Amino acid sequence: MNVSAVILAAGKGTRMNSDVPKCAHLIIDKPMIRYVYDSIAGAGVEDIITVVGYKKEVIERILAGKCRFAVQEQQLGTAHAVLMAEEYLRDKEGITLIAIGDMPLISKDTYAGLITSHIQNKADLTVLTADHPDPYGYGRIIRGENGEITEIVEEKDCDTYQRRITEINASVYAVDNKKLFATLRLIKDNNQQKEYYLTDIVKHFRNQGYKVSDYQVPDYHQISGVNDQIQLTEMEEYLRQKIIRKHLINGVTIHSPHTVMIGLDVKIENGVIIFPGTIILKASSIGKGALIGPYAFVDNAIVNEGAKIYYSSVKNTTVASNEVIGPYVSVNNRGK
């Protein structure tokens, strides 16, 4: 079945207090939007449209050559944003995955699981949900007597009872493409924000007799979004620790791990020893028995087996087996 994706990345992110578009802010070594794109592409989706708006050229530069772009000139809500992609998807058969550009922790496995669940359940709309210990700020999942999702209510529109619900909407959906765009035009802006909420799609699908299903992600951290610089820092630290744990489990020795930063795409073989103050970023790979650090900076470099780098920087570089770099050396663009 044909699967397309729409990534919503048009917002400024007012609470970031920054001129940089929210989805362009870095987490470790990649802009937020790249994590989202990489996970969706990793789930096997090839046709991706990114909706841009505020300083659109920044997002377009980050994703240049990777996807198509639709422009939301006015910020009129998430339903309106998805509608901007209609020119690309209007007559297409299949499924559209809708994702949010400021949720960089959702894995490719979660996106793939959502799509698979949607197909297996023969659903017209599948909503990604999570049980969250602190649901404040998120839309709540409202279920009927039989456990089916009846609607999603945004935080600002919740009554007292609804605010106590801990199952939240992740703002990620798999939806029948043709039914999507026909239904988007039914959504009104009769809410406190005077915006066209994409969440209203649930009740409109149900009113039309379409099948609405759900897929729950077990780790609520995945659907955490970023609204300000504090949350950005917290998310980066959560991801940093998760990456460190993965390498420790795989047999990498990391001294003083709280001082070490490793990018999500870095590959490290077991038996490598990493010393304090080390940063390893982007598409770097570290071979068996290599010693990295202390205070080494490795950026997009191939470090072969048994090499040693300490008190030095290597970038866009291939380091030979058993080669020693350091102390106080800077190597860039050599053999890579």
VORO-823524 format. One record per atom (N, C-alpha, C): x, y, z. Coordinates in steps of 0.2 Angstrom, whole numbers, padded with zeros to 4 digits, always signed. Last residue first. Layout:
N
XYZ...
***
This chain:
336
+0193+0055+0019+0186+0053+0021+0181+0057+0016+0206+0060+0019+0205+0053+0018+0198+0051+0019+0203+0073+0029+0209+0069+0027+0206+0062+0026+0196+0084+0036+0196+0083+0029+0202+0079+0026+0207+0089+0049+0201+0090+0045+0201+0088+0038+0214+0089+0065+0214+0086+0058+0207+0087+0055+0224+0096+0077+0217+0097+0074+0218+0094+0067+0231+0092+0093+0231+0091+0086+0224+0092+0083+0234+0089+0107+0234+0096+0104+0235+0096+0096+0245+0074+0108+0240+0079+0110+0240+0085+0106+0237+0066+0094+0237+0070+0100+0244+0070+0103+0234+0051+0087+0233+0058+0086+0232+0062+0093+0240+0036+0081+0240+0040+0087+0239+0048+0085+0234+0021+0073+0237+0028+0072+0236+0032+0079+0228+0009+0073+0234+0010+0077+0237+0017+0077+0222+0012+0057+0222+0008+0062+0229+0009+0066+0219+0030+0053+0221+0023+0051+0222+0019+0058+0205+0040+0052+0211+0039+0056+0213+0031+0055+0198+0051+0041+0199+0044+0042+0206+0043+0046+0187+0065+0043+0194+0062+0043+0193+0054+0044+0179+0075+0048+0179+0073+0041+0185+0070+0039+0190+0079+0061+0184+0080+0058+0184+0079+0050+0197+0078+0077+0197+0076+0070+0190+0076+0067+0206+0086+0090+0200+0086+0086+0201+0083+0079+0213+0081+0106+0213+0083+0099+0206+0083+0096+0215+0073+0118+0216+0081+0118+0217+0083+0111+0218+0059+0108+0217+0062+0115+0219+0069+0114+0215+0044+0100+0215+0051+0099+0214+0054+0106+0221+0029+0093+0221+0033+0099+0220+0040+0097+0216+0013+0085+0219+0020+0085+0218+0024+0092+0211+0001+0085+0217+0002+0089+0219+0009+0089+0202+0002+0069+0204-0002+0075+0211+0000+0078+0199+0019+0064+0199+0012+0063+0202+0009+0069+0187+0031+0063+0192+0029+0067+0193+0022+0067+0180+0043+0053+0181+0035+0053+0187+0034+0057+0169+0057+0057+0176+0054+0056+0176+0046+0056+0161+0067+0062+0160+0064+0055+0166+0061+0053+0171+0072+0074+0165+0074+0070+0165+0071+0063+0177+0071+0090+0177+0067+0084+0171+0069+0080+0188+0077+0102+0182+0079+0098+0182+0076+0091+0193+0072+0118+0194+0072+0111+0187+0074+0107+0196+0072+0132+0195+0078+0128+0196+0077+0121+0206+0057+0134+0201+0062+0136+0201+0068+0132+0199+0050+0118+0200+0054+0124+0206+0053+0128+0198+0034+0114+0196+0040+0112+0195+0045+0118+0205+0020+0107+0205+0024+0113+0203+0031+0112+0199+0005+0099+0201+0012+0099+0201+0015+0106+0194-0008+0100+0201-0007+0103+0203+0000+0103+0186-0007+0084+0188-0011+0090+0194-0008+0093+0182+0010+0078+0183+0003+0077+0186+0000+0084+0169+0021+0076+0175+0019+0080+0176+0012+0080+0162+0033+0065+0162+0026+0067+0169+0025+0070+0151+0047+0063+0157+0044+0065+0156+0037+0066+0141+0055+0058+0141+0048+0055+0148+0045+0057+0139+0065+0073+0137+0063+0066+0138+0056+0064+0152+0064+0086+0146+0067+0082+0145+0064+0075+0158+0064+0102+0158+0060+0095+0152+0061+0092+0168+0071+0114+0162+0072+0110+0163+0068+0103+0174+0068+0131+0174+0067+0124+0167+0068+0120+0176+0069+0145+0176+0075+0141+0176+0074+0133+0185+0054+0148+0181+0059+0150+0182+0065+0145+0186+0040+0136+0188+0044+0142+0184+0050+0143+0181+0025+0130+0180+0032+0129+0182+0035+0136+0187+0011+0121+0187+0014+0128+0186+0022+0126+0180-0003+0113+0182+0004+0113+0182+0007+0120+0173-0015+0114+0180-0015+0116+0183-0008+0115+0162-0014+0100+0163-0016+0107+0171-0016+0108+0161+0000+0090+0162-0007+0091+0163-0008+0098+0149+0013+0086+0155+0011+0090+0155+0004+0091+0142+0025+0076+0143+0018+0077+0150+0017+0081+0131+0039+0078+0138+0036+0078+0138+0029+0079+0118+0044+0077+0120+0040+0072+0127+0037+0072+0117+0051+0089+0113+0046+0088+0115+0041+0083+0133+0056+0097+0127+0057+0092+0123+0051+0091+0138+0058+0113+0138+0054+0107+0132+0055+0103+0147+0065+0126+0141+0066+0122+0143+0062+0115+0152+0064+0143+0153+0062+0136+0147+0063+0133+0151+0066+0157+0155+0071+0153+0155+0070+0146+0144+0055+0162+0141+0062+0162+0144+0067+0159+0154+0045+0161+0149+0046+0156+0145+0052+0156+0167+0042+0166+0164+0048+0168+0158+0049+0162+0171+0031+0153+0173+0033+0159+0170+0040+0160+0165+0018+0145+0164+0025+0145+0166+0027+0152+0167+0004+0134+0169+0007+0141+0169+0014+0141+0155-0005+0126+0159+0000+0125+0161+0003+0133+0145-0015+0126+0152-0017+0127+0157-0012+0126+0132-0012+0124+0135-0016+0118+0143-0017+0120+0129-0005+0135+0126-0012+0135+0130-0016+0129+0135+0007+0132+0138+0003+0137+0135-0004+0137+0127+0011+0121+0134+0009+0120+0137+0005+0126+0115+0013+0128+0115+0009+0122+0122+0006+0121+0119+0023+0137+0117+0017+0139+0117+0012+0134+0121+0034+0128+0127+0032+0132+0125+0025+0134+0108+0036+0123+0113+0034+0119+0119+0031+0122+0102+0040+0135+0099+0034+0132+0104+0032+0127+0109+0052+0138+0109+0047+0142+0107+0040+0139+0104+0060+0127+0111+0059+0128+0112+0053+0132+0090+0061+0129+0093+0057+0123+0100+0055+0124+0090+0068+0140+0087+0062+0140+0090+0058+0135+0097+0080+0136+0100+0076+0141+0097+0069+0141+0087+0084+0126+0094+0083+0124+0098+0078+0130+0076+0087+0135+0076+0082+0129+0083+0080+0127+0081+0098+0142+0079+0091+0146+0079+0086+0141+0083+0107+0132+0089+0105+0136+0087+0098+0140+0070+0109+0129+0075+0107+0124+0081+0104+0127+0064+0114+0140+0062+0107+0138+0067+0105+0132+0070+0126+0140+0071+0122+0146+0070+0114+0144+0066+0133+0129+0073+0131+0129+0074+0126+0135+0050+0126+0124+0054+0131+0126+0062+0128+0127+0044+0115+0119+0040+0121+0118+0045+0127+0120+0044+0099+0112+0048+0105+0114+0045+0111+0113+0036+0083+0117+0038+0089+0112+0042+0094+0115+0036+0066+0119+0038+0073+0122+0039+0078+0116+0035+0053+0114+0030+0058+0111+0031+0065+0115+0044+0046+0121+0045+0047+0114+0040+0052+0111+0040+0045+0134+0046+0050+0132+0046+0051+0125+0031+0035+0135+0029+0041+0134+0034+0046+0132+0032+0020+0128+0037+0024+0132+0034+0031+0130+0023+0013+0121+0024+0011+0128+0028+0016+0131+0010+0020+0111+0017+0019+0112+0019+0018+0119-0005+0013+0104-0001+0016+0110+0006+0015+0110-0016+0017+0092-0010+0013+0093-0006+0016+0099-0033+0015+0087-0027+0019+0091-0022+0014+0091-0046+0020+0075-0042+0015+0079-0037+0019+0083-0061+0022+0067-0056+0025+0071-0053+0021+0076-0070+0020+0052-0067+0017+0058-0061+0021+0061-0084+0031+0048-0077+0029+0047-0074+0025+0053-0095+0038+0050-0096+0031+0050-0089+0028+0048-0095+0052+0051-0096+0049+0044-0096+0041+0044-0092+0053+0064-0099+0055+0062-0100+0053+0055-0079+0049+0064-0084+0045+0068-0091+0047+0065-0073+0060+0058-0072+0053+0055-0078+0048+0058-0076+0070+0067-0079+0070+0060-0078+0063+0057-0069+0066+0078-0076+0066+0079-0079+0066+0072-0055+0067+0073-0058+0060+0076-0066+0061+0076-0053+0080+0069-0054+0075+0063-0057+0068+0066-0049+0088+0079-0056+0087+0077-0058+0082+0072-0035+0088+0078-0038+0084+0083-0046+0083+0082-0032+0099+0071-0032+0093+0067-0035+0087+0072-0041+0114+0073-0038+0109+0076-0038+0102+0072-0040+0130+0068-0042+0123+0065-0038+0118+0068-0043+0142+0081-0038+0138+0076-0042+0132+0073-0047+0149+0092-0049+0151+0085-0044+0148+0080-0044+0145+0105-0038+0148+0101-0040+0151+0094-0056+0140+0109-0054+0146+0112-0048+0149+0108-0066+0136+0094-0063+0135+0100-0059+0141+0103-0071+0134+0080-0075+0136+0086-0072+0134+0092-0066+0133+0067-0062+0136+0072-0065+0138+0078-0070+0116+0059-0071+0123+0061-0066+0126+0066-0069+0104+0047-0066+0107+0053-0067+0114+0054-0071+0100+0034-0077+0100+0038-0075+0103+0045-0059+0099+0027-0063+0105+0026-0070+0105+0030-0055+0087+0032-0051+0093+0034-0056+0099+0033-0062+0077+0024-0064+0079+0031-0061+0085+0034-0055+0077+0012-0062+0078+0012-0064+0081+0019-0042+0073+0016-0043+0080+0014-0050+0082+0013-0045+0060+0022-0042+0065+0025-0043+0072+0023-0050+0052+0012-0054+0054+0017-0052+0059+0021-0038+0050+0005-0043+0053+0001-0048+0056+0007-0029+0043+0014-0028+0049+0011-0034+0053+0008-0032+0037+0030-0034+0036+0023-0033+0043+0019-0019+0039+0042-0026+0041+0039-0026+0039+0032-0011+0040+0057-0011+0037+0050-0018+0037+0048-0004+0053+0067-0009+0049+0064-0007+0046+0058+0001+0062+0081+0003+0058+0076-0002+0054+0073-0002+0068+0093-0003+0072+0087+0000+0069+0081-0004+0060+0104+0003+0061+0102+0004+0066+0096-0015+0062+0117-0014+0062+0110-0007+0064+0108-0015+0053+0132-0014+0059+0128-0014+0057+0121-0022+0047+0147-0020+0045+0140-0020+0051+0136-0026+0053+0159-0019+0053+0158-0017+0050+0151-0038+0064+0164-0037+0059+0160-0029+0059+0158-0041+0076+0171-0038+0070+0175-0036+0064+0171-0047+0084+0162-0040+0086+0164-0037+0080+0168-0060+0079+0162-0056+0078+0156-0048+0079+0158-0066+0085+0173-0065+0078+0173-0060+0076+0167-0065+0099+0170-0062+0096+0176-0061+0089+0175-0063+0100+0152-0067+0102+0158-0063+0098+0164-0052+0107+0140-0054+0102+0144-0059+0104+0150-0047+0117+0132-0054+0116+0131-0057+0110+0135-0034+0116+0134-0037+0123+0135-0045+0122+0135-0030+0103+0129-0030+0105+0136-0034+0111+0138-0042+0096+0117-0036+0100+0119-0036+0102+0126-0049+0081+0115-0050+0087+0118-0044+0091+0120-0054+0069+0104-0048+0072+0107-0050+0079+0109-0067+0056+0104-0064+0063+0102-0058+0064+0106-0068+0042+0105-0074+0046+0102-0072+0053+0100-0061+0027+0104-0060+0034+0104-0066+0038+0101-0069+0014+0113-0067+0017+0107-0066+0024+0108-0074+0008+0124-0067+0009+0124-0065+0012+0117-0088+0007+0125-0084+0001+0122-0077+0002+0122-0091+0020+0129-0092+0015+0134-0089+0008+0131-0077+0030+0123-0084+0029+0124-0085+0023+0128-0064+0042+0127-0066+0035+0125-0074+0034+0127-0053+0054+0123-0059+0053+0126-0062+0047+0123-0037+0060+0127-0041+0055+0123-0047+0053+0127-0032+0077+0127-0034+0070+0131-0038+0066+0126-0017+0086+0122-0024+0084+0121-0026+0077+0124-0006+0093+0135-0008+0088+0129-0015+0087+0128-0005+0100+0146-0003+0103+0140-0005+0099+0134-0002+0087+0157-0004+0094+0157-0001+0097+0150+0000+0074+0161-0003+0075+0154-0004+0083+0153+0011+0065+0167+0010+0072+0168+0007+0075+0162+0012+0052+0164+0011+0054+0171+0009+0061+0172+0003+0046+0150+0008+0051+0152+0007+0052+0159+0001+0034+0138-0001+0036+0145+0004+0040+0148-0002+0039+0121+0002+0037+0126-0001+0038+0133-0006+0036+0103-0008+0039+0110-0002+0036+0115-0010+0039+0087-0005+0037+0091-0006+0040+0098-0024+0034+0078-0022+0039+0082-0016+0036+0087-0030+0031+0062-0027+0028+0068-0023+0033+0072-0043+0029+0051-0039+0034+0055-0036+0030+0061-0048+0018+0046-0048+0024+0041-0044+0029+0045-0042+0001+0047-0044+0008+0050-0044+0013+0045-0038-0012+0047-0042-0009+0042-0046-0003+0044-0029-0017+0056-0036-0015+0059-0040-0013+0053-0018-0017+0047-0020-0023+0050-0027-0023+0053-0015-0003+0045-0017-0008+0040-0020-0014+0042-0013+0001+0058-0018+0004+0054-0020+0000+0048-0001-0006+0061-0008-0007+0065-0014-0004+0061+0008-0001+0052+0006-0008+0052-0001-0010+0055+0009+0012+0056+0007+0011+0050+0004+0003+0049+0014+0010+0070+0008+0014+0068+0005+0012+0062+0026+0004+0067+0021+0000+0071+0014+0003+0070+0033+0014+0061+0032+0008+0057+0026+0004+0060+0034+0023+0071+0030+0025+0065+0028+0019+0061+0041+0015+0080+0035+0017+0082+0031+0019+0076+0053+0013+0073+0049+0007+0075+0042+0009+0077+0059+0025+0073+0056+0022+0066+0052+0017+0068+0053+0035+0087+0057+0030+0084+0054+0028+0077+0052+0051+0093+0048+0045+0090+0053+0041+0086+0060+0062+0097+0061+0056+0100+0057+0050+0097+0056+0074+0091+0061+0071+0088+0063+0064+0091+0044+0083+0088+0044+0077+0092+0050+0073+0090+0042+0094+0080+0046+0095+0086+0045+0089+0091+0035+0090+0068+0042+0092+0068+0046+0093+0074+0024+0077+0068+0025+0084+0071+0033+0085+0071+0015+0068+0055+0019+0069+0061+0021+0076+0063+0004+0057+0047+0005+0064+0049+0009+0065+0055+0004+0047+0033+0006+0048+0040+0007+0055+0042-0009+0042+0023-0004+0047+0025-0003+0047+0032-0011+0028+0012-0011+0031+0019-0007+0037+0019-0021+0027-0004-0016+0025+0001-0017+0028+0008-0021+0037-0019-0024+0031-0015-0018+0029-0010-0022+0054-0022-0018+0048-0021-0021+0043-0017-0026+0067-0025-0029+0061-0028-0026+0055-0027-0018+0076-0016-0026+0076-0017-0029+0070-0020-0005+0078-0013-0008+0071-0011-0016+0070-0013-0001+0090-0016+0004+0084-0018+0000+0078-0017-0011+0099-0012-0009+0099-0019-0004+0093-0021-0011+0097+0002-0016+0094-0002-0014+0094-0010-0004+0103+0011+0000+0098+0007-0005+0094+0002-0012+0111+0018-0007+0115+0013-0004+0109+0009-0018+0104+0027-0022+0105+0021-0017+0108+0016-0010+0104+0038-0010+0098+0034-0013+0099+0027-0013+0117+0042-0006+0116+0040-0006+0109+0036-0026+0116+0046-0025+0120+0041-0018+0119+0038-0024+0108+0057-0028+0105+0052-0027+0109+0045-0017+0116+0066-0014+0110+0063-0018+0107+0057-0018+0135+0063-0019+0128+0066-0016+0122+0062-0014+0145+0055-0021+0145+0057-0023+0138+0060-0003+0155+0051-0003+0150+0056-0010+0150+0059+0000+0158+0034-0004+0160+0040-0004+0154+0045+0007+0150+0025+0008+0157+0026+0006+0160+0032+0014+0135+0023+0008+0138+0027+0010+0145+0029+0019+0126+0009+0020+0132+0013+0013+0134+0017+0028+0111+0007+0022+0115+0006+0022+0121+0011+0041+0102-0001+0039+0107+0004+0032+0110+0002+0048+0085-0002+0045+0091-0005+0042+0096+0001+0065+0079+0003+0057+0079+0003+0055+0085-0001+0078+0080+0001+0076+0074+0004+0068+0074+0004+0084+0092-0004+0085+0086-0008+0082+0079-0005+0085+0099+0012+0086+0100+0005+0087+0093+0001+0083+0101+0025+0080+0095+0022+0081+0095+0014+0089+0113+0028+0091+0107+0032+0088+0100+0028+0083+0122+0019+0090+0120+0019+0092+0114+0022+0070+0122+0024+0071+0119+0017+0078+0118+0016+0072+0128+0036+0070+0121+0036+0071+0118+0029+0076+0141+0031+0080+0137+0036+0078+0130+0036+0065+0145+0024+0071+0144+0020+0076+0140+0025+0055+0149+0032+0054+0142+0029+0061+0140+0025+0052+0157+0043+0059+0156+0041+0059+0150+0037+0037+0149+0046+0041+0154+0048+0048+0153+0046+0034+0137+0036+0031+0143+0037+0036+0148+0039+0031+0120+0029+0035+0125+0032+0031+0132+0032+0028+0103+0029+0025+0110+0029+0029+0115+0033+0035+0091+0019+0036+0095+0025+0033+0102+0024+0032+0075+0013+0030+0082+0012+0031+0086+0019+0038+0061+0006+0038+0065+0012+0037+0072+0010+0039+0045+0001+0036+0051-0001+0034+0056+0005+0044+0034+0009+0049+0038+0004+0046+0045+0002+0045+0025+0023+0041+0030+0019+0046+0034+0015+0052+0017+0031+0051+0015+0024+0047+0019+0020+0057+0021+0043+0051+0017+0043+0049+0015+0036+0066+0030+0039+0069+0024+0042+0063+0019+0042+0058+0041+0037+0062+0038+0031+0064+0031+0033+0055+0043+0050+0050+0042+0045+0053+0038+0039+0068+0046+0056+0064+0041+0058+0058+0039+0053+0072+0057+0048+0076+0051+0048+0072+0045+0050+0062+0067+0052+0063+0065+0045+0066+0058+0045+0065+0068+0066+0059+0066+0063+0059+0063+0056+0079+0073+0065+0077+0067+0069+0070+0064+0066+0077+0084+0058+0081+0079+0055+0079+0072+0058+0070+0093+0067+0067+0091+0061+0070+0085+0057+0080+0096+0076+0075+0092+0078+0071+0089+0072+0097+0095+0069+0091+0099+0071+0085+0094+0072+0110+0086+0078+0105+0087+0072+0100+0091+0074+0118+0084+0089+0121+0086+0083+0117+0086+0077+0109+0088+0102+0116+0085+0101+0119+0087+0095+0098+0096+0093+0098+0092+0099+0104+0087+0098+0095+0113+0087+0099+0107+0088+0098+0103+0094+0081+0119+0079+0085+0119+0085+0089+0113+0086+0071+0119+0070+0078+0119+0067+0083+0119+0073+0059+0120+0075+0061+0113+0073+0068+0113+0070+0058+0134+0078+0058+0129+0083+0061+0122+0081+0068+0145+0069+0062+0141+0069+0063+0135+0074+0077+0157+0078+0078+0151+0074+0071+0147+0075+0075+0168+0086+0074+0169+0079+0074+0163+0075+0068+0164+0102+0073+0163+0098+0071+0165+0091+0059+0159+0112+0062+0166+0113+0069+0166+0108+0051+0148+0113+0058+0147+0113+0062+0154+0113+0038+0153+0112+0041+0152+0119+0049+0150+0119+0036+0152+0099+0036+0159+0102+0040+0158+0109+0038+0144+0086+0040+0142+0093+0041+0148+0097+0035+0145+0073+0040+0149+0075+0043+0146+0082+0029+0131+0062+0029+0136+0068+0035+0139+0070+0029+0122+0053+0029+0129+0050+0029+0134+0056+0030+0108+0052+0036+0111+0054+0035+0119+0052+0023+0092+0050+0021+0099+0052+0027+0103+0055+0025+0081+0037+0028+0083+0043+0026+0090+0044+0016+0068+0030+0016+0075+0031+0019+0077+0037+0019+0054+0019+0020+0057+0026+0020+0065+0025+0012+0039+0011+0015+0046+0011+0016+0049+0018+0011+0023+0005+0011+0027+0011+0015+0034+0010+0002+0011-0004+0006+0018-0004+0006+0021+0003+0004-0006+0000+0000+0000+0000+0004+0006+0000
***
